[in-house]
């Protein structure tokens, strides 16, 4: 993989950054926090998307950009003989191949997946291959042997074998559990065979019973065919006899009913004759009823008028009393309008006085507060001045005659005593003034007498205003009541005159004694009148009763003729009750046998069907048992296959771990030889993954800190080479992030020179550091600084001997 260019737009602190890459050793140099590592993050984000970014997606957009500003990273690189250009934003991504105008992938997931396939590496594998940082080297050095072995296994992808083996074991356990469940549910073959034999015998018995029940049903049907017609004929004869007897009873009942009707009518006619005689006697007693009713009606009207006259008289008295009371109340409040004007004037005068006193009180109170604050401010100023003067005197005393003047900073010499006396006089004056203002503040702590008197006067006037307001409210209520009383008095007077006129218009002449006597006489005659009415109604029924008597006589004659005819027809019918009972017993016996035979046939048929179904189910169970056995055989084969695969994974991991250390040591030794110009020719990893450097074929037990850093760097390069070889990619790019650690300047230069010696192996080496002194040994320099004013990172590309903008600023500050 070879990087060509990178453009960042609103990506974190890089608002508009463009970087080009070339062959050789390139340094990205800048202070911590300037945005160097963000450039590498942008490369990884362009290739692998959000998974390669730090933090959430919302934090990627530059803080200096607007909420809708476009975020974009454009990466140009070469891989496998092709040139790729990736453009990725927060919500979109595109990839162009070999300078084409149309993208070959244009979705976030599509671009990420295509690049992952072309690189042949996951995100972790990519970082472990091309990126190496000081923190990672320090961590490797601090690891225990077992931790270092686990780390190497993880970065080389061997952990995937462990995951795959665990999945194989889990699958084998699931297969075993499934087989165990199937075997637990599988019935015993001997039991299945016994069940088949029992079901065959049951089916044979059911078929035999079905045939016997069919023969029984046929015999019962023949017997029923013989007795059935005779039973139907006997039933018909019996029904005819019963019909004749029923009609005879009905006819006899009609004769009796007509006879009862005739008897009732004769009784009613006798009662009508007696009622006629009684009515003739009552007519004479009821002769004065009509005149008495008219007189009572007149007396009733006069009684109602007299009661209304009494009620109006009581109303007239009540209205007269109410008019008198209203006139007395009006006389009491007639002066309310004049009192309202007087109370209003007094209230306005009191309010004006209150406003005047409140204004004067506020002015006096403000003046008092201002004097107190002014005195407190001056006292504080005097205290500050006293403290400064006292401090200046103490400095002067400590310095003596060789000191300098606290005002002009010139040496005192002969003026020492005069300056000291002047400071003492100033301190005495400040103390005197301070005492004065302390006394003044104490005097002003309490409210002045004039202010207190004004406050008491304001409170008294305020209470007078409240009293006058309440008095005015009462007077105004009286004015409103006076208007209402005038209206009510006028209305009550009109009502009084109308009631008096209505009372005088009512006629006189009501006689209560005569009224009571007429009511008693009428109450005595009313029952007689009701009795006469009932008797007249009863007499009016005579023509109807005579007609009913004639119809009853005709009905009796007709019904008696029908009785004689039906008796003759009954005597002609010949029916034997005993013969009918014998035939019914024969028919019931034949029907019972037929029903029993049919039920037996149905039961036998059902049992045969059940037996056939049971045999079918047994055959299905036998087939299911066969299928389960076939499935168990397949599960057993799968379990054996997974067990074998588990053993194979174990052997493969053992072989890889055995080959890992020699292969890694061989690659690291090549890098070590090149970096040390042949001084050290071998780097060995023992069984505990401890590093041992060989010089002239002899293990060197103790090495310096710089040599240990170089050894760890060689080991990390070897790991990257192995990952790239397994991914099928050429290892042409190397990115080192802050790998100098705590090396001094001479050792840092040695490391840079050693890295230059690896250019035949790595076409591009990118070195990220905050140490500016290493620029002389680099082929190209990319300078990164953070502009505090704009809040963005500024990137410039210079030659190693040139000075960038950041360095120019530092030089300018030093000159100033």
Buried (B, 14 or more C-beta within 10 A) or exposed (E): BBBBEBBBBBBBBBBBBEBBBEBBBBBBBBBEEBBBBBBBBBBBBBBBBBEBBEEEEEEBBBEEBEEEEEBBBBBBBBBEEEBBBBBBBBEEBBBBBEEEEEBBBBEBEBBBEBBBEBBBBBBBBBBBBBBBBBEBBBBBBEBEEEEBBBBBBBBBBBEEBEEBBEEBBEBBEBBBEBBEEBEEEBEEEEEBEEBBEEBEEBBEEBBEBBEEBBEBBEEBBEBBEEBEEEBEEBBEBBEEBEEBEEBBEEBBEBBEBBBEBBEBBEEBBEEBEEBBEEBEEBEEEBEEBEEBBEBBEEBEEBBEBBEEBEEBEEBBEEBBEBBEEBEEBBEEBEEBEEBBEEBBEBBEEBBEBBEEBBEBBEEBBEEBEEBBEEBBEBBEEBEEBBEEBBEBBEEBEEBEEEBEBBEEEEBBEEEBEEBBEEBEEBBEBBEEBBEBBEEBBEEBEEEBEEBEEBBEBBEEBBEBBEEBEEBBEEBBEBEEBBEEBEEBBEEBBEBBEEBBEBBEEBEEEBEEEEBEEBEEBBEEBEEEBEBBEEBEEBBEBBEEBEEBBEEBEEBBEEBBEBBEEBEEBEEEEEEEEEEBEEBBEBBEEBBEBBEBBBEBBEBBBEBBEEBBEBBEEBEEBBEEBEEBBEEBEEBEEBBEBBBEBBEEBEEBBEEBEEEBBEBBBEBBBBBBBBBBEEEBBBBBBEEEBEBBBBBEEEEEEEBEEBBBBBBBBBBBBBBBBBBBBBBEBEBBBBBBBBBBBEBEEEBBBBBBEBBBEBBEBBBBBBBBBBBBEBBEBBBBBBBBBBBEEEEBBBBBBBEBEEBBBBBEEBEEEEEE
